[in-house]
Amino acid sequence: MSIVKEKVLKKFLHSTESCAELAIKILKNEGKPMRIREITRKILEIRQLKSKTPASTVSAMLQRSSAFKRVGLGTYYLNEEFKNS
C-alpha cells in the first residue's frame, strides 16, 4: 500500500461513520471497482464491525444501497452520482 493511501486510511481510523460512508470513501480513494472482500478488509482496517460475518454484512449493504453499482461477480463501484460528490 502506498504511503498516501496509508495516510488517508489513518485519517479514518476510529471512525464513527457508517459502513456505507466508509465504502464510498474507500472506492473514491481507490478509483476503481473492488471486490467485496477487499472493501471489507479496508473497512475492518478502519473500524470493527459487530457482525460475526463482516463480508456478508458489507455485501448486503452494497446490494441494498443506491450508492453502489455491481459491475461484476462480487465486484462493486460507485454509481455516477456518488463518484463526484
C-alpha positions as CSV (number, residue, x, y, z in Angstrom):
1,M,0.0,0.0,0.0
2,S,1.3,3.4,-0.9
3,I,2.2,6.0,1.8
4,V,-0.5,8.3,0.6
5,K,-3.2,5.6,0.9
6,E,-1.9,4.7,4.4
7,K,-2.3,8.4,5.4
8,V,-5.8,8.5,4.1
9,L,-6.8,5.3,5.9
10,K,-5.2,6.6,9.2
11,K,-7.4,9.7,8.8
12,F,-10.5,7.5,9.0
13,L,-9.2,5.4,12.0
14,H,-11.6,5.2,14.9
15,S,-14.3,6.4,12.6
16,T,-17.9,6.6,13.6
17,E,-19.1,6.7,10.0
18,S,-21.4,4.1,8.7
19,C,-20.2,1.1,6.7
20,A,-21.7,2.7,3.5
21,E,-20.0,6.0,4.1
22,L,-16.7,4.3,4.6
23,A,-17.2,2.1,1.5
24,I,-17.9,5.3,-0.6
25,K,-14.7,6.9,0.7
26,I,-12.7,3.7,0.0
27,L,-14.0,3.3,-3.5
28,K,-13.4,7.0,-4.3
29,N,-9.8,6.7,-2.9
30,E,-9.1,3.6,-5.0
31,G,-10.7,5.0,-8.1
32,K,-11.6,1.5,-9.5
33,P,-14.1,-1.2,-8.9
34,M,-13.3,-3.5,-5.9
35,R,-14.3,-7.0,-4.8
36,I,-16.4,-7.4,-1.7
37,R,-13.6,-9.0,0.4
38,E,-11.2,-6.1,-0.5
39,I,-13.8,-3.5,0.6
40,T,-14.5,-5.5,3.8
41,R,-10.8,-5.7,4.6
42,K,-10.3,-2.0,4.2
43,I,-13.4,-1.2,6.3
44,L,-12.0,-3.6,9.1
45,E,-8.7,-1.8,9.0
46,I,-10.6,1.4,9.8
47,R,-13.1,0.1,12.3
48,Q,-14.6,-3.1,13.7
49,L,-17.9,-4.4,12.7
50,K,-20.2,-6.1,15.3
51,S,-21.2,-8.8,12.8
52,K,-19.9,-12.3,13.0
53,T,-19.7,-12.4,9.2
54,P,-18.4,-8.9,8.1
55,A,-18.1,-9.8,4.4
56,S,-21.8,-10.8,4.4
57,T,-22.7,-7.5,6.2
58,V,-20.8,-5.5,3.6
59,S,-22.2,-7.5,0.7
60,A,-25.8,-6.9,1.9
61,M,-25.0,-3.2,2.3
62,L,-23.5,-2.9,-1.2
63,Q,-26.5,-4.7,-2.7
64,R,-29.2,-2.5,-0.9
65,S,-27.6,0.9,-1.2
66,S,-28.2,3.1,-4.3
67,A,-24.7,4.5,-4.0
68,F,-23.1,1.3,-5.4
69,K,-23.4,-0.5,-8.7
70,R,-22.5,-4.1,-9.3
71,V,-20.0,-4.3,-12.2
72,G,-19.1,-7.9,-12.0
73,L,-19.5,-11.0,-9.8
74,G,-18.8,-9.8,-6.3
75,T,-17.4,-6.5,-7.7
76,Y,-18.8,-3.1,-7.0
77,Y,-18.1,0.5,-7.8
78,L,-19.8,3.8,-7.2
79,N,-22.9,5.0,-9.1
80,E,-22.2,8.1,-11.2
81,E,-23.9,10.5,-8.8
82,F,-21.5,9.4,-5.9
83,K,-18.3,9.5,-7.9
84,N,-18.0,13.3,-8.0
85,S,-19.7,14.2,-4.7
